[in-house]
Amino acid sequence: MRVTSRRIAPEGSHRALGLTDDEHDQIVEVLGRRPTDVELAMYSVMWSEHCSYKSSRVHLVRLPTSGPRVIVGPGENAGVVDVGDGIAVAVRVESHNHPSAIEPYQGAATGVGGILRDIFTMGARPIALVDPLFIGSLSDARSRYILDGVVRGISGYGNSVGVPTVGGQITLDDTYRGNPLVNVFCLGLMRSDHLVLGRATGVGNLAVLLGSRTGRDGIGGVSVLASAAFDASVAGADAAKRPSVQVGDPYEEKRLIEACLELLDEHLVVGIQDLGGAGLACATSETAARGGTSMEVDVTAVPRREPGMSPVEVMTSESQERMLAIVEPSSLERVVELCRRWEVRATVVGRVAPCDEDGVGRLRVRDGEGGELLAEVPAKSLADDAPRYRRPIAAPRDLAERRMRDPAALAPPGDCGQDLLALLVDPSWIYRQYDHQLFLNTILGPGESDAALLRCSSPGIEWTGKALAVSADANPGWCRVDPRGGTAATVAESALNVACAGARPIALVNCLNFGNPEHPEVMWELSESVDGMSEACESLGIPVVGGNVSLYNSSDAGDIDPTPVVVVVGLLDNLERRPPAISWRSGESVVLVGRTVASLGGSRWARTLRGHRDGELPPLDLAAHARLVDLVASLVASEAGPNPPGVVSGIHDVSDGGLAVALAELALESGVGCEVWGVGTHVELFSESPSRVLVATERPDELLEAAAAAGIEATLVGSVGGERLAVDGLLDLSLPALDAARRSTIAGALEGSSAAP
């Protein structure tokens, strides 16, 4: 390759782009020369943590990724699983953490836009969003500002583009004060034979850029922000000094969705890839590497919305609402015609080329067709050959001492009722800003059940009676105490949640949110978490079909607590009526299925009310948990089938906040109180020991027999009725008092506040 001296990247410029000296030397070795400015910029974004997983890949290979239903596992834009009847489900979860800290509305909105494109690039129509959010305590003005902006961003984009937000999670903790986490999950439906992968095949085929023009709004975006230590100086910098956060346009995205799905329906596209992190550099190099071809790109052909943009800016911009389609020349006219009808821009920016004589596929970027060669690099070196680091791993030096500090030894509360009131959180202020009934598929929506439940149907896919359950879960309190055990317990909880909606778990995706990987303790947390997830998924038979790793989540206050998010998808084969939800009725009995272990390790009671973050987690028996998941799914599914036996009329898992919070939520959702017995101490009341559900029933004897037959302990613990929640001498609270405390947490904190950045 011949380059002019003005194109050679200046000496030392790699450091400003986040590349180390060793990484720069590796680039020189790959190219056999010093890189040009365009090449160096492309390597900097493609070898970032966000795009390359260079610190986590060596650990992620330990996750189980195969199963009888898996069509596409990790490595593509989304995982795809078979649900029968010729229908497949595409699933993906992503993070937009650092952009949301800088500009909450656009950071969250473009997170939604990006995850939607990951789904419809596979040929699936997005039908549901789920948003796990982790924000600092709302006593902090900036945290209130971030929560308000993030929720408005998710609702503004999701509602406008026409995809319902059907669930999520909100965690308020000071560990996220300087570095909030905004994770977004999307699920889509497709015909199994409509699957299209992000591969550039067929020499001579055209690379067609679809959607928005390219701007500077995404330069130095998520690929940079998610790959370096983050602190208040970045979040608080003036606009001119901040890395650029992408700006979304949901109406452009809606048109792009419809145009792309129609292109795929007419089989006009050979391969397709969204332009997310690293922009055009990523889309061109990844499609070429997967297809085993070369790619020629004319940078001047890329439509721009700002004058004077350099080739570096064009190739690395992360501007939103863009897709790269690989199209046969004979199909171009129809592609352009269809896109024009949807008011979507379609521009040929390159073509698929053969590999070199040595079999190497290259990405070539030119300044005009046949013009100056700005970049020529092996496509695989960008897409797949980033350094893989086995970073130092070390458990915390005080780990043994921390585990010896048992929160059960703390002084018992003077009033368990007041402690319960302090633990209640009402997320309704959040989910009432989302439309969760678009497509009219939502059977159980936010706040109604432990998992969202959707009809397996979308425009073009007729409903056959199947339903899909989705639950997003994370518990940083558990994972700080024990990353391995906490992650395993999180997977177990998520699987049980979908079972509470009558579904059997079929797939899992994850978003692994951790601190600075250059800290050995953070890498220990990540490694332990992966092992815990692997053990739980193997035991429960749930394949991991995709995921995301978000590192460098740290601020001036230090690294965040380990926050692995898991989203489990479950399948209910026959939905004829609405299954039981979080509710009970007067006169019913309450049965605790599962055994309470008296432990406060990792509990919200200890963490939130006593500032105690140590101890040991209660044990998790994965074999017993698998039996519980099977029993619960069978019982609830029978209630949704043609001939319900009436054993289960309401159900709720016991997890965050223990029995106390689970009982209060059942009482509040139903508007009916309960008298509970058999709870001896505050430790049992607030324990978060796993593998437990509360079941409301009119036929307790049959439920107890079913549990015994499955080898699961079950106990009659309460009777529903009245207007108070009373627990065995430990607490006695009116429903209005419970409701007032719950509503004060989020809505009360934000109402009338002058939250400002």
MARSE-357626 format. One record per residue (C-alpha): chain; x, y, z. Coordinates in steps of 0.1 Angstrom, whole numbers, plus 5000, padded with zeros to 4 digits. Layout:
BEGIN
("A",(X,Y,Z));
...
END
This chain:
BEGIN
("A",(5000,5000,5000));
("A",(5013,5034,4991));
("A",(5004,5063,5015));
("A",(5015,5099,5016));
("A",(5032,5112,5047));
("A",(5003,5134,5055));
("A",(4982,5102,5060));
("A",(5006,5085,5084));
("A",(4993,5089,5120));
("A",(5016,5112,5140));
("A",(5040,5095,5164));
("A",(5024,5089,5198));
("A",(4988,5097,5186));
("A",(4977,5062,5195));
("A",(4978,5071,5232));
("A",(4952,5098,5227));
("A",(4930,5073,5211));
("A",(4932,5049,5240));
("A",(4957,5024,5225));
("A",(4987,5012,5245));
("A",(5022,5012,5232));
("A",(5021,4974,5229));
("A",(4989,4976,5210));
("A",(5004,5001,5186));
("A",(5034,4978,5181));
("A",(5010,4949,5174));
("A",(4992,4970,5147));
("A",(5025,4979,5131));
("A",(5034,4942,5130));
("A",(5000,4933,5114));
("A",(5004,4959,5087));
("A",(5042,4957,5083));
("A",(5043,4995,5085));
("A",(5031,5024,5106));
("A",(4993,5029,5103));
("A",(4976,5058,5086));
("A",(4953,5081,5106));
("A",(4922,5063,5093));
("A",(4937,5029,5101));
("A",(4947,5039,5136));
("A",(4913,5054,5144));
("A",(4896,5022,5132));
("A",(4919,5000,5154));
("A",(4913,5023,5184));
("A",(4875,5018,5183));
("A",(4875,4981,5172));
("A",(4901,4972,5198));
("A",(4882,4990,5225));
("A",(4868,4970,5254));
("A",(4833,4977,5242));
("A",(4838,4962,5207));
("A",(4865,4936,5213));
("A",(4859,4922,5248));
("A",(4897,4920,5251));
("A",(4897,4916,5289));
("A",(4867,4892,5291));
("A",(4868,4868,5261));
("A",(4891,4844,5279));
("A",(4865,4840,5306));
("A",(4833,4840,5285));
("A",(4843,4808,5267));
("A",(4834,4789,5299));
("A",(4797,4797,5295));
("A",(4774,4770,5281));
("A",(4761,4782,5247));
("A",(4745,4752,5230));
("A",(4711,4735,5233));
("A",(4685,4718,5212));
("A",(4666,4751,5206));
("A",(4696,4773,5198));
("A",(4698,4784,5162));
("A",(4723,4812,5167));
("A",(4745,4816,5197));
("A",(4770,4843,5208));
("A",(4789,4861,5181));
("A",(4762,4875,5159));
("A",(4741,4906,5165));
("A",(4715,4886,5185));
("A",(4709,4851,5198));
("A",(4681,4831,5181));
("A",(4662,4802,5196));
("A",(4635,4779,5181));
("A",(4601,4780,5198));
("A",(4583,4756,5173));
("A",(4556,4762,5147));
("A",(4583,4776,5124));
("A",(4589,4805,5147));
("A",(4621,4817,5162));
("A",(4629,4843,5189));
("A",(4658,4867,5187));
("A",(4671,4881,5219));
("A",(4698,4906,5229));
("A",(4708,4928,5259));
("A",(4732,4958,5257));
("A",(4745,4985,5280));
("A",(4745,5023,5274));
("A",(4760,5032,5308));
("A",(4785,5060,5302));
("A",(4766,5078,5276));
("A",(4736,5079,5300));
("A",(4758,5094,5327));
("A",(4767,5122,5304));
("A",(4734,5128,5286));
("A",(4707,5107,5303));
("A",(4679,5112,5278));
("A",(4699,5106,5246));
("A",(4721,5080,5262));
("A",(4691,5059,5272));
("A",(4672,5066,5240));
("A",(4700,5056,5217));
("A",(4705,5025,5238));
("A",(4670,5015,5229));
("A",(4676,5023,5192));
("A",(4707,5002,5191));
("A",(4692,4971,5207));
("A",(4662,4973,5183));
("A",(4686,4973,5153));
("A",(4704,4942,5168));
("A",(4671,4924,5166));
("A",(4657,4934,5132));
("A",(4691,4929,5116));
("A",(4685,4892,5122));
("A",(4652,4894,5103));
("A",(4631,4895,5135));
("A",(4604,4921,5143));
("A",(4611,4937,5177));
("A",(4580,4931,5200));
("A",(4592,4939,5235));
("A",(4618,4959,5255));
("A",(4629,4954,5291));
("A",(4651,4979,5310));
("A",(4672,4971,5341));
("A",(4683,5004,5356));
("A",(4708,5011,5384));
("A",(4710,5046,5397));
("A",(4724,5063,5428));
("A",(4704,5071,5458));
("A",(4676,5096,5451));
("A",(4688,5118,5479));
("A",(4714,5129,5454));
("A",(4702,5156,5430));
("A",(4722,5144,5401));
("A",(4709,5108,5405));
("A",(4674,5122,5404));
("A",(4683,5141,5372));
("A",(4698,5109,5357));
("A",(4668,5087,5366));
("A",(4643,5113,5352));
("A",(4663,5116,5319));
("A",(4669,5079,5315));
("A",(4632,5070,5319));
("A",(4621,5098,5296));
("A",(4647,5086,5270));
("A",(4635,5050,5271));
("A",(4598,5060,5269));
("A",(4604,5087,5243));
("A",(4622,5064,5220));
("A",(4603,5031,5227));
("A",(4568,5046,5226));
("A",(4576,5066,5194));
("A",(4591,5037,5175));
("A",(4562,5015,5186));
("A",(4578,4987,5206));
("A",(4563,4981,5241));
("A",(4585,4982,5273));
("A",(4571,4952,5292));
("A",(4593,4950,5322));
("A",(4626,4959,5339));
("A",(4642,4965,5373));
("A",(4652,4995,5393));
("A",(4681,4994,5418));
("A",(4689,5025,5439));
("A",(4723,5024,5455));
("A",(4751,5048,5462));
("A",(4775,5024,5443));
("A",(4760,5038,5411));
("A",(4761,5075,5421));
("A",(4789,5084,5398));
("A",(4783,5057,5372));
("A",(4747,5047,5365));
("A",(4739,5015,5346));
("A",(4714,5016,5318));
("A",(4709,4981,5303));
("A",(4683,4974,5276));
("A",(4670,4941,5264));
("A",(4649,4934,5233));
("A",(4630,4904,5220));
("A",(4619,4899,5185));
("A",(4599,4873,5165));
("A",(4607,4859,5131));
("A",(4599,4830,5108));
("A",(4628,4805,5112));
("A",(4635,4805,5075));
("A",(4638,4843,5075));
("A",(4671,4844,5094));
("A",(4698,4866,5078));
("A",(4733,4869,5092));
("A",(4757,4898,5092));
("A",(4780,4885,5065));
("A",(4794,4900,5033));
("A",(4794,4872,5008));
("A",(4793,4872,4970));
("A",(4822,4890,4952));
("A",(4808,4920,4934));
("A",(4778,4924,4957));
("A",(4772,4960,4969));
("A",(4775,4975,5003));
("A",(4744,4997,5007));
("A",(4742,5021,5036));
("A",(4706,5025,5048));
("A",(4690,5052,5070));
("A",(4703,5084,5085));
("A",(4731,5105,5072));
("A",(4764,5104,5092));
("A",(4772,5131,5116));
("A",(4796,5141,5144));
("A",(4771,5133,5171));
("A",(4785,5098,5176));
("A",(4823,5105,5174));
("A",(4841,5091,5204));
("A",(4808,5076,5215));
("A",(4801,5043,5233));
("A",(4832,5025,5220));
("A",(4854,5051,5237));
("A",(4832,5059,5267));
("A",(4828,5022,5276));
("A",(4865,5015,5274));
("A",(4881,5038,5298));
("A",(4879,5048,5334));
("A",(4850,5072,5340));
("A",(4847,5099,5366));
("A",(4828,5130,5375));
("A",(4852,5152,5355));
("A",(4839,5136,5323));
("A",(4802,5136,5333));
("A",(4804,5172,5344));
("A",(4826,5186,5316));
("A",(4812,5213,5294));
("A",(4798,5202,5261));
("A",(4828,5210,5241));
("A",(4850,5187,5261));
("A",(4827,5157,5264));
("A",(4830,5126,5242));
("A",(4800,5129,5218));
("A",(4768,5111,5227));
("A",(4747,5099,5198));
("A",(4714,5116,5191));
("A",(4685,5094,5182));
("A",(4655,5098,5159));
("A",(4628,5071,5167));
("A",(4607,5080,5136));
("A",(4637,5074,5113));
("A",(4642,5041,5132));
("A",(4606,5031,5127));
("A",(4609,5036,5089));
("A",(4642,5018,5089));
("A",(4626,4988,5107));
("A",(4598,4985,5082));
("A",(4621,4990,5052));
("A",(4646,4964,5064));
("A",(4620,4938,5073));
("A",(4604,4942,5039));
("A",(4638,4939,5022));
("A",(4643,4907,5041));
("A",(4608,4894,5033));
("A",(4615,4898,4996));
("A",(4650,4882,5000));
("A",(4667,4913,4986));
("A",(4695,4912,5011));
("A",(4724,4888,5013));
("A",(4736,4900,5047));
("A",(4729,4929,5069));
("A",(4746,4946,5099));
("A",(4736,4975,5121));
("A",(4760,5004,5127));
("A",(4764,5006,5164));
("A",(4796,5009,5184));
("A",(4825,5018,5161));
("A",(4801,5027,5133));
("A",(4811,5020,5096));
("A",(4845,5007,5107));
("A",(4827,4979,5126));
("A",(4800,4971,5101));
("A",(4823,4968,5071));
("A",(4851,4949,5089));
("A",(4828,4925,5107));
("A",(4807,4916,5077));
("A",(4838,4910,5056));
("A",(4855,4889,5083));
("A",(4824,4867,5088));
("A",(4819,4863,5051));
("A",(4856,4855,5044));
("A",(4858,4883,5018));
("A",(4873,4917,5013));
("A",(4854,4950,5014));
("A",(4860,4981,4993));
("A",(4846,5014,5008));
("A",(4843,5048,4992));
("A",(4843,5072,5021));
("A",(4831,5101,4999));
("A",(4799,5082,4991));
("A",(4787,5082,5027));
("A",(4759,5107,5031));
("A",(4768,5133,5057));
("A",(4748,5158,5077));
("A",(4777,5181,5086));
("A",(4802,5198,5062));
("A",(4840,5192,5065));
("A",(4839,5158,5081));
("A",(4872,5139,5078));
("A",(4875,5103,5067));
("A",(4884,5094,5103));
("A",(4851,5109,5115));
("A",(4830,5092,5088));
("A",(4845,5058,5095));
("A",(4842,5059,5133));
("A",(4810,5080,5138));
("A",(4783,5061,5158));
("A",(4754,5082,5144));
("A",(4722,5063,5149));
("A",(4695,5047,5127));
("A",(4720,5033,5101));
("A",(4723,4998,5086));
("A",(4747,4982,5061));
("A",(4731,4958,5037));
("A",(4749,4935,5013));
("A",(4729,4935,4981));
("A",(4733,4918,4947));
("A",(4736,4943,4919));
("A",(4705,4929,4902));
("A",(4685,4937,4933));
("A",(4697,4973,4938));
("A",(4669,4990,4918));
("A",(4642,4972,4939));
("A",(4661,4980,4971));
("A",(4662,5017,4963));
("A",(4626,5017,4952));
("A",(4614,5000,4984));
("A",(4635,5023,5006));
("A",(4622,5054,4988));
("A",(4587,5043,4996));
("A",(4596,5041,5033));
("A",(4615,5074,5030));
("A",(4647,5057,5039));
("A",(4680,5068,5023));
("A",(4698,5040,5004));
("A",(4734,5047,4992));
("A",(4760,5024,4977));
("A",(4792,5030,4997));
("A",(4812,5000,4987));
("A",(4814,4965,4973));
("A",(4824,4930,4983));
("A",(4858,4920,4968));
("A",(4878,4888,4967));
("A",(4904,4879,4992));
("A",(4941,4885,4983));
("A",(4961,4857,4968));
("A",(4972,4847,5002));
("A",(4936,4842,5013));
("A",(4935,4874,5034));
("A",(4903,4894,5033));
("A",(4910,4931,5035));
("A",(4891,4963,5043));
("A",(4901,4991,5019));
("A",(4889,5026,5024));
("A",(4893,5051,4995));
("A",(4889,5088,4991));
("A",(4865,5085,4961));
("A",(4859,5056,4938));
("A",(4894,5047,4925));
("A",(4908,5075,4946));
("A",(4935,5077,4972));
("A",(4938,5046,4994));
("A",(4932,5058,5030));
("A",(4933,5024,5047));
("A",(4941,4988,5038));
("A",(4939,4964,5067));
("A",(4931,4927,5072));
("A",(4894,4927,5081));
("A",(4898,4899,5106));
("A",(4925,4919,5124));
("A",(4899,4946,5132));
("A",(4869,4923,5139));
("A",(4885,4893,5156));
("A",(4922,4897,5163));
("A",(4922,4923,5191));
("A",(4945,4915,5219));
("A",(4931,4891,5245));
("A",(4943,4899,5279));
("A",(4946,4875,5308));
("A",(4946,4903,5333));
("A",(4958,4897,5368));
("A",(4932,4882,5391));
("A",(4932,4885,5429));
("A",(4905,4881,5455));
("A",(4901,4910,5479));
("A",(4928,4908,5507));
("A",(4901,4911,5534));
("A",(4877,4885,5518));
("A",(4880,4861,5547));
("A",(4874,4888,5572));
("A",(4844,4902,5553));
("A",(4828,4868,5552));
("A",(4832,4864,5589));
("A",(4812,4896,5595));
("A",(4777,4880,5597));
("A",(4749,4906,5596));
("A",(4727,4883,5616));
("A",(4748,4894,5646));
("A",(4736,4930,5642));
("A",(4712,4943,5667));
("A",(4676,4933,5658));
("A",(4653,4961,5647));
("A",(4633,4978,5674));
("A",(4603,4977,5650));
("A",(4603,4953,5621));
("A",(4573,4971,5606));
("A",(4593,5004,5602));
("A",(4622,4984,5586));
("A",(4597,4969,5561));
("A",(4583,5003,5553));
("A",(4619,5016,5546));
("A",(4625,4987,5522));
("A",(4595,4992,5499));
("A",(4600,5006,5464));
("A",(4572,5014,5440));
("A",(4585,5013,5404));
("A",(4551,5023,5389));
("A",(4563,5059,5383));
("A",(4588,5044,5359));
("A",(4567,5019,5340));
("A",(4536,5040,5337));
("A",(4556,5062,5314));
("A",(4561,5033,5290));
("A",(4535,5019,5267));
("A",(4535,4982,5275));
("A",(4504,4972,5254));
("A",(4516,4980,5219));
("A",(4508,4950,5196));
("A",(4482,4939,5222));
("A",(4504,4909,5231));
("A",(4511,4917,5267));
("A",(4493,4893,5290));
("A",(4512,4901,5322));
("A",(4528,4935,5322));
("A",(4550,4955,5346));
("A",(4541,4951,5383));
("A",(4516,4923,5377));
("A",(4539,4892,5378));
("A",(4575,4882,5385));
("A",(4579,4880,5347));
("A",(4563,4897,5317));
("A",(4542,4873,5297));
("A",(4536,4879,5260));
("A",(4516,4861,5233));
("A",(4540,4847,5207));
("A",(4526,4868,5179));
("A",(4535,4898,5157));
("A",(4525,4913,5124));
("A",(4530,4885,5099));
("A",(4532,4857,5126));
("A",(4498,4843,5136));
("A",(4493,4833,5172));
("A",(4494,4795,5178));
("A",(4487,4796,5215));
("A",(4523,4799,5227));
("A",(4535,4826,5251));
("A",(4569,4839,5260));
("A",(4579,4850,5295));
("A",(4608,4874,5302));
("A",(4625,4883,5334));
("A",(4655,4906,5339));
("A",(4673,4902,5372));
("A",(4704,4914,5390));
("A",(4714,4917,5427));
("A",(4746,4936,5434));
("A",(4742,4930,5471));
("A",(4745,4893,5466));
("A",(4773,4896,5441));
("A",(4794,4919,5463));
("A",(4793,4894,5491));
("A",(4800,4864,5467));
("A",(4803,4871,5429));
("A",(4801,4834,5421));
("A",(4773,4825,5444));
("A",(4755,4857,5438));
("A",(4755,4853,5401));
("A",(4743,4817,5404));
("A",(4715,4828,5427));
("A",(4705,4856,5402));
("A",(4702,4830,5374));
("A",(4682,4808,5397));
("A",(4659,4837,5406));
("A",(4654,4847,5369));
("A",(4645,4811,5360));
("A",(4620,4809,5389));
("A",(4605,4842,5378));
("A",(4596,4829,5343));
("A",(4583,4797,5360));
("A",(4560,4819,5381));
("A",(4544,4830,5348));
("A",(4540,4794,5337));
("A",(4569,4792,5313));
("A",(4599,4769,5312));
("A",(4633,4786,5307));
("A",(4648,4782,5272));
("A",(4675,4808,5269));
("A",(4695,4834,5287));
("A",(4714,4866,5277));
("A",(4736,4886,5300));
("A",(4750,4920,5305));
("A",(4781,4919,5327));
("A",(4786,4953,5344));
("A",(4819,4955,5363));
("A",(4845,4981,5373));
("A",(4880,4987,5360));
("A",(4895,4955,5346));
("A",(4930,4968,5353));
("A",(4922,4962,5390));
("A",(4928,4925,5399));
("A",(4899,4924,5423));
("A",(4875,4934,5395));
("A",(4888,4907,5373));
("A",(4884,4882,5401));
("A",(4847,4894,5404));
("A",(4842,4889,5367));
("A",(4858,4855,5366));
("A",(4839,4843,5396));
("A",(4806,4857,5382));
("A",(4812,4838,5349));
("A",(4818,4806,5368));
("A",(4786,4811,5389));
("A",(4766,4817,5358));
("A",(4780,4787,5340));
("A",(4773,4764,5370));
("A",(4737,4776,5373));
("A",(4730,4775,5336));
("A",(4744,4740,5333));
("A",(4724,4727,5362));
("A",(4691,4744,5350));
("A",(4696,4735,5313));
("A",(4696,4771,5301));
("A",(4719,4780,5272));
("A",(4736,4814,5271));
("A",(4728,4827,5236));
("A",(4744,4861,5238));
("A",(4756,4889,5260));
("A",(4775,4921,5266));
("A",(4803,4931,5288));
("A",(4805,4966,5302));
("A",(4838,4974,5320));
("A",(4854,5005,5335));
("A",(4822,5013,5354));
("A",(4839,5033,5381));
("A",(4840,5068,5394));
("A",(4858,5090,5419));
("A",(4842,5068,5446));
("A",(4857,5036,5431));
("A",(4845,5006,5412));
("A",(4808,4998,5412));
("A",(4797,4966,5430));
("A",(4797,4937,5405));
("A",(4764,4938,5387));
("A",(4758,4909,5363));
("A",(4724,4913,5347));
("A",(4707,4882,5334));
("A",(4675,4880,5312));
("A",(4659,4846,5310));
("A",(4633,4838,5283));
("A",(4607,4811,5289));
("A",(4582,4793,5268));
("A",(4546,4785,5277));
("A",(4532,4760,5252));
("A",(4495,4765,5257));
("A",(4480,4798,5269));
("A",(4442,4798,5270));
("A",(4436,4821,5300));
("A",(4455,4846,5320));
("A",(4477,4827,5345));
("A",(4479,4836,5382));
("A",(4498,4868,5391));
("A",(4510,4886,5422));
("A",(4476,4885,5440));
("A",(4455,4868,5466));
("A",(4419,4869,5477));
("A",(4402,4869,5511));
("A",(4397,4834,5525));
("A",(4426,4819,5507));
("A",(4455,4802,5523));
("A",(4492,4811,5518));
("A",(4518,4784,5514));
("A",(4555,4789,5514));
("A",(4570,4765,5489));
("A",(4607,4761,5497));
("A",(4626,4764,5529));
("A",(4638,4796,5546));
("A",(4674,4796,5557));
("A",(4680,4821,5585));
("A",(4706,4843,5569));
("A",(4710,4880,5562));
("A",(4742,4877,5541));
("A",(4737,4899,5510));
("A",(4702,4910,5521));
("A",(4687,4943,5513));
("A",(4679,4947,5550));
("A",(4716,4946,5559));
("A",(4728,4966,5529));
("A",(4702,4994,5528));
("A",(4692,4998,5564));
("A",(4724,4989,5583));
("A",(4751,4997,5557));
("A",(4764,4962,5562));
("A",(4777,4946,5529));
("A",(4795,4916,5542));
("A",(4788,4880,5554));
("A",(4781,4849,5535));
("A",(4752,4841,5512));
("A",(4727,4814,5522));
("A",(4733,4782,5503));
("A",(4718,4774,5468));
("A",(4710,4738,5459));
("A",(4708,4740,5421));
("A",(4693,4704,5418));
("A",(4666,4713,5443));
("A",(4660,4746,5425));
("A",(4656,4728,5392));
("A",(4628,4707,5408));
("A",(4612,4738,5421));
("A",(4613,4756,5387));
("A",(4597,4725,5371));
("A",(4570,4722,5398));
("A",(4560,4759,5397));
("A",(4560,4760,5359));
("A",(4538,4730,5358));
("A",(4513,4743,5384));
("A",(4510,4778,5368));
("A",(4508,4764,5332));
("A",(4480,4742,5342));
("A",(4461,4773,5354));
("A",(4466,4789,5320));
("A",(4455,4757,5301));
("A",(4421,4744,5290));
("A",(4411,4728,5323));
("A",(4426,4747,5353));
("A",(4426,4727,5385));
("A",(4425,4758,5407));
("A",(4454,4749,5430));
("A",(4473,4782,5424));
("A",(4453,4814,5424));
("A",(4483,4838,5431));
("A",(4521,4834,5432));
("A",(4551,4855,5440));
("A",(4588,4846,5444));
("A",(4607,4855,5476));
("A",(4639,4873,5468));
("A",(4650,4909,5473));
("A",(4637,4920,5508));
("A",(4628,4885,5518));
("A",(4594,4873,5531));
("A",(4586,4907,5544));
("A",(4587,4925,5511));
("A",(4571,4896,5492));
("A",(4541,4895,5516));
("A",(4538,4933,5514));
("A",(4538,4933,5476));
("A",(4511,4906,5475));
("A",(4490,4926,5499));
("A",(4494,4958,5481));
("A",(4487,4944,5446));
("A",(4456,4927,5459));
("A",(4443,4953,5483));
("A",(4438,4926,5509));
("A",(4457,4919,5541));
("A",(4470,4887,5556));
("A",(4478,4871,5589));
("A",(4511,4852,5588));
("A",(4526,4828,5613));
("A",(4556,4806,5617));
("A",(4582,4833,5612));
("A",(4603,4834,5643));
("A",(4628,4862,5640));
("A",(4637,4893,5619));
("A",(4664,4871,5604));
("A",(4638,4848,5589));
("A",(4616,4877,5580));
("A",(4643,4895,5559));
("A",(4663,4865,5548));
("A",(4668,4863,5510));
("A",(4676,4826,5509));
("A",(4669,4812,5474));
("A",(4644,4788,5460));
("A",(4611,4800,5476));
("A",(4577,4811,5464));
("A",(4546,4822,5481));
("A",(4514,4806,5467));
("A",(4479,4817,5474));
("A",(4455,4788,5471));
("A",(4420,4776,5480));
("A",(4432,4740,5481));
("A",(4463,4740,5503));
("A",(4463,4702,5509));
("A",(4467,4695,5471));
("A",(4495,4720,5469));
("A",(4513,4705,5498));
("A",(4510,4671,5483));
("A",(4523,4682,5449));
("A",(4553,4698,5466));
("A",(4560,4667,5487));
("A",(4558,4645,5455));
("A",(4585,4668,5440));
("A",(4607,4665,5471));
("A",(4602,4701,5480));
("A",(4595,4714,5515));
("A",(4562,4734,5517));
("A",(4545,4750,5547));
("A",(4511,4766,5554));
("A",(4521,4801,5567));
("A",(4491,4824,5564));
("A",(4454,4832,5559));
("A",(4443,4861,5536));
("A",(4418,4887,5548));
("A",(4413,4920,5564));
("A",(4431,4953,5559));
("A",(4464,4947,5577));
("A",(4495,4927,5572));
("A",(4504,4910,5605));
("A",(4534,4887,5609));
("A",(4535,4866,5640));
("A",(4543,4893,5666));
("A",(4570,4909,5643));
("A",(4550,4935,5625));
("A",(4514,4947,5621));
("A",(4508,4973,5594));
("A",(4478,4988,5577));
("A",(4476,4986,5539));
("A",(4474,5025,5536));
("A",(4507,5027,5556));
("A",(4524,5002,5533));
("A",(4511,5020,5502));
("A",(4522,5054,5514));
("A",(4557,5041,5522));
("A",(4560,5024,5489));
("A",(4549,5054,5468));
("A",(4573,5078,5486));
("A",(4605,5061,5473));
("A",(4606,5072,5437));
("A",(4576,5093,5429));
("A",(4579,5111,5463));
("A",(4616,5118,5458));
("A",(4611,5132,5423));
("A",(4579,5151,5429));
("A",(4588,5188,5432));
("A",(4625,5181,5433));
("A",(4648,5206,5415));
("A",(4670,5178,5402));
("A",(4697,5193,5379));
("A",(4729,5181,5363));
END
